Amino acid sequence: MTGDGVRSIGFAPAVSDATRLLVLGSLPGIASLNAAQYYAHPRNSFWPIAAALTRQPLHSLAYEERLQALLQSGIGLWDVLASAERSGSLDSAIRSPEAADLLALVRTLPRLEAIGFNGKAAALTGRRILEGHIGPVRLIDLPSTSPAYTLPFDAKLALWRERLPSF
């Protein structure tokens, strides 16, 4: 343990040559790190929102199948931070962040049309890194799917649909 918390290390990007939308979170929380899965907290609304956007029954699939279905739909996942110190899972507890190499990843995605930031912390960091460096790729702020962000599910889903009309 160092500083204010344990150093959390993020996951590798989940992308493919078909990625048109890259969804960037901040850094995986404890449930995700323990499960070694993106958005593993049972109350995180990411997978139900992704299921609604892709019109696929993602909730009924094993994690690897769910991730493959998402990738086949043109949606990739990563985080704006490669690592950080954090006690717990709240973005407000992040200390000593190390940014992910977003520019290098974006340059490997030939079909990328948009980057969606899953929550305010992801948007603040991601925009600082990417704005002015990625050409015509749209940057879209999305409401956090975290259970800590208490907007009701239907409202979150409506905002994701409104802001991502072509996905």
C-alpha positions as CSV (number, residue, x, y, z in Angstrom):
1,M,0.0,0.0,0.0
2,T,1.3,3.5,-0.9
3,G,-0.1,6.9,-0.3
4,D,-3.9,7.0,0.2
5,G,-4.6,3.6,-1.1
6,V,-3.6,0.6,-3.0
7,R,-2.2,1.1,-6.5
8,S,-4.9,-0.1,-8.9
9,I,-3.8,-1.2,-12.4
10,G,-6.4,-1.0,-15.2
11,F,-7.1,-3.6,-17.9
12,A,-5.9,-3.9,-21.4
13,P,-8.1,-2.2,-24.0
14,A,-11.0,-4.4,-25.4
15,V,-11.1,-3.2,-29.0
16,S,-11.0,-4.6,-32.5
17,D,-10.6,-3.3,-36.1
18,A,-14.4,-2.9,-36.1
19,T,-14.5,-0.5,-33.2
20,R,-16.5,2.6,-34.1
21,L,-17.3,3.7,-30.6
22,L,-14.7,3.6,-27.8
23,V,-16.3,3.9,-24.3
24,L,-13.7,5.1,-21.8
25,G,-14.3,4.8,-18.0
26,S,-11.9,6.2,-15.4
27,L,-10.4,3.1,-13.7
28,P,-11.9,-0.2,-12.8
29,G,-13.4,-0.4,-9.3
30,I,-12.8,-3.1,-6.7
31,A,-15.5,-5.5,-8.0
32,S,-14.2,-5.2,-11.5
33,L,-10.6,-5.7,-10.5
34,N,-11.5,-8.7,-8.3
35,A,-13.4,-10.3,-11.2
36,A,-10.9,-9.1,-13.9
37,Q,-13.9,-7.9,-15.9
38,Y,-15.0,-4.5,-17.1
39,Y,-18.1,-3.2,-15.2
40,A,-18.4,-6.2,-12.9
41,H,-20.2,-4.4,-10.0
42,P,-23.7,-6.0,-10.0
43,R,-25.4,-2.5,-9.7
44,N,-23.3,-0.9,-12.5
45,S,-25.7,-0.2,-15.3
46,F,-23.1,-0.4,-18.1
47,W,-24.1,-3.9,-19.4
48,P,-27.8,-3.3,-19.3
49,I,-27.3,-0.1,-21.2
50,A,-25.0,-1.8,-23.7
51,A,-27.6,-4.5,-24.1
52,A,-30.3,-1.9,-24.9
53,L,-28.0,-0.1,-27.4
54,T,-26.9,-3.2,-29.2
55,R,-30.3,-5.0,-28.9
56,Q,-28.6,-8.1,-27.7
57,P,-29.3,-10.2,-24.5
58,L,-25.8,-9.4,-23.1
59,H,-27.0,-10.2,-19.5
60,S,-27.5,-13.9,-20.4
61,L,-24.0,-14.3,-21.8
62,A,-20.8,-15.3,-20.0
63,Y,-18.4,-12.4,-19.7
64,E,-16.1,-13.3,-22.6
65,E,-19.1,-13.9,-24.9
66,R,-20.6,-10.6,-23.7
67,L,-17.4,-8.8,-24.5
68,Q,-17.1,-10.4,-27.9
69,A,-20.7,-9.4,-28.7
70,L,-19.9,-5.8,-27.8
71,L,-16.8,-5.8,-30.0
72,Q,-18.8,-7.3,-32.9
73,S,-21.3,-4.4,-32.5
74,G,-18.4,-2.0,-33.0
75,I,-18.1,-0.9,-29.4
76,G,-14.7,-1.1,-27.5
77,L,-13.8,-0.5,-23.9
78,W,-10.9,1.0,-22.0
79,D,-10.1,3.5,-19.3
80,V,-8.5,6.9,-19.3
81,L,-6.2,5.9,-16.4
82,A,-3.6,3.1,-16.6
83,S,-3.2,3.1,-12.9
84,A,-3.8,5.2,-9.7
85,E,-3.8,4.9,-6.0
86,R,-7.3,4.6,-4.6
87,S,-9.0,3.5,-1.4
88,G,-12.3,2.0,-2.5
89,S,-13.9,2.5,-5.9
90,L,-15.0,6.1,-6.0
91,D,-13.4,8.4,-8.6
92,S,-13.1,11.1,-6.0
93,A,-10.6,8.9,-4.1
94,I,-8.2,8.6,-7.0
95,R,-4.7,9.8,-6.2
96,S,-1.4,9.8,-8.2
97,P,-3.1,8.9,-11.5
98,E,-1.1,7.6,-14.5
99,A,-2.9,8.3,-17.8
100,A,-3.4,5.5,-20.3
101,D,-1.9,6.1,-23.7
102,L,-5.1,7.0,-25.4
103,L,-3.6,8.6,-28.4
104,A,-1.6,5.5,-29.3
105,L,-4.7,3.4,-29.0
106,V,-6.9,5.7,-31.0
107,R,-4.4,5.7,-33.8
108,T,-4.8,1.9,-34.1
109,L,-8.6,2.1,-34.6
110,P,-9.3,2.7,-38.4
111,R,-13.1,2.9,-38.1
112,L,-13.3,5.0,-34.9
113,E,-16.1,7.6,-35.1
114,A,-16.6,8.5,-31.5
115,I,-15.3,8.3,-28.0
116,G,-17.8,8.2,-25.2
117,F,-16.7,9.1,-21.7
118,N,-18.5,7.1,-19.1
119,G,-18.8,9.7,-16.3
120,K,-17.4,13.1,-15.4
121,A,-13.9,11.9,-14.2
122,A,-13.3,10.0,-17.5
123,A,-14.5,13.1,-19.5
124,L,-12.2,15.5,-17.7
125,T,-9.1,13.4,-18.1
126,G,-9.9,12.1,-21.6
127,R,-10.7,15.4,-23.1
128,R,-7.5,16.9,-21.7
129,I,-5.5,14.1,-23.4
130,L,-7.5,13.9,-26.7
131,E,-8.9,17.2,-27.7
132,G,-7.1,18.7,-30.7
133,H,-5.2,15.5,-31.4
134,I,-7.7,13.0,-33.0
135,G,-9.2,14.7,-36.0
136,P,-12.9,14.1,-36.8
137,V,-13.5,11.7,-33.9
138,R,-16.4,13.0,-31.8
139,L,-16.0,13.2,-28.0
140,I,-19.2,12.5,-26.2
141,D,-19.8,13.0,-22.4
142,L,-22.1,10.2,-21.0
143,P,-23.7,9.9,-17.6
144,S,-21.8,7.5,-15.4
145,T,-23.1,4.0,-15.2
146,S,-21.7,3.6,-11.7
147,P,-24.2,2.9,-8.9
148,A,-22.5,5.9,-7.1
149,Y,-24.2,8.2,-9.7
150,T,-27.7,7.9,-8.5
151,L,-29.6,9.0,-11.7
152,P,-32.3,6.4,-12.3
153,F,-31.5,3.7,-14.9
154,D,-34.2,4.8,-17.3
155,A,-32.8,8.4,-17.3
156,K,-29.2,7.1,-17.8
157,L,-30.3,4.9,-20.7
158,A,-32.3,7.8,-22.3
159,L,-29.2,10.0,-22.2
160,W,-26.9,7.4,-23.6
161,R,-29.4,6.8,-26.5
162,E,-29.8,10.5,-27.1
163,R,-26.0,11.1,-27.2
164,L,-25.2,8.0,-29.2
165,P,-27.9,8.0,-31.8
166,S,-25.9,6.1,-34.4
167,F,-24.7,3.3,-32.2
